[in-house]
Amino acid sequence: MSEENKKPELNWNVYIIEASDGSFYTGITTDVERRFEEHAMGKKGAKFFNGKSPVRILYQENNHNRSTASKREAQIKAMTRLQKENMLGL
């Protein structure tokens, strides 16, 4: 199969983590557990977690490629807190 005909890998995930202050962080990764640990350790984590720590993974969507994961992340980030809580069943 030529490079042009390769289908994008569907191994990207969209995730939401609850922070210690009750806020939500949304991101994308190919490994949600590893990314959670990176946020917890602080060295490779998002600046969002400066002064707070990740508590738990609230949500994840699988089977995205990089592009669709980024688009879905943007959709979720544009939601209000109430819309996110409704989506999460909180």
MOQUILIN-V742228 format. One line per field, one symbol per residue. phi: phi as a letter, one per 20 degrees, with the letter a starting at -180 (. if undefined). burial: 1 if it has 9 or more other C-alpha atoms within 8 Angstrom, else 0. A space follows every 50 residues. Layout:
phi->???
burial->???
This chain:
phi->.fgfefeffedecdccdeefenfdddbcaebffffgfffffnfdffggef nbcfdbeebbddmdegffffffgfffffffgffffffeme
burial->00000000011111111111000011011001001101110100100010 0111001101010110001101100100100001100000
